[in-house]
């Protein structure tokens, strides 16, 4: 997965097998049928290319992902309805093409799709998920990475609405709904929250949220550090993955995830490089803190449910600045 730049041409010399990347969840071992399907689709669409290896990468609610020859990522949609499946794959491929035009950081660029099979393939981006770096490394590189992400969000939030027709829906739940769901989530993870943080968490959950006005914007909509790729040596951001949730949202939301994962210095660094003529930064930062406090409980619940220690550790660390004693 190491490298300095994503190649833009079709691969011709398969790379040696590299270890599977720890994306989100474990995927069951590949069946012979799935390996045969991957080989058939890749070799039919990349002239002269031969599949020598395949490994499970991860699965989420929407997709199952695999690595081919250590250099391709191939995904299968989990949507059961054939028409909706084809529509989603086609829509995401067009969305990624748009994002690639405007993003200052590399993003996956589809090599080809087989929409009717729910299949999308792209060259693997270099780097490792920031979540996989040890916390001391994150602290060393966090400000530089956050500054790059502030520039990314400037570019995304500046996309004109007419370029998003049929590509991005709206995901804009009111603060009261966020808080209500956070209350339910806390009930599931209260035992995991250290006692010194519980009064602050419970005071937050008992507060009526403000309903500030803002200009909705196109954004990644899941910009946690599991989706930010970095060079493990230099700490330089090398790419942003998993755009399946991209939508028109409150522009403060992705800043909230940066605040949750990179702390106050990370949020400050991202805001320093962010530019907006329509969303004042003080209000943006205040809403970001609200989303960070809601989402950290969600991340803890995810980590507990799936046995993902990295999410639990990250969430418990974030409690220190989101809910100080």
Beta strands, then each sheet from edge to edge (+ up, - down):
strand 1: 54-59
strand 2: 63-68
strand 3: 72-77
strand 4: 110-114
strand 5: 119-123
strand 6: 128-129
strand 7: 217-219
strand 8: 228-230
strand 9: 237-240
strand 10: 247-249
sheet 1: 1+ 2- 3+ 5- 4+
sheet 2: 6+ 8- 9+
sheet 3: 7+ 10-
end
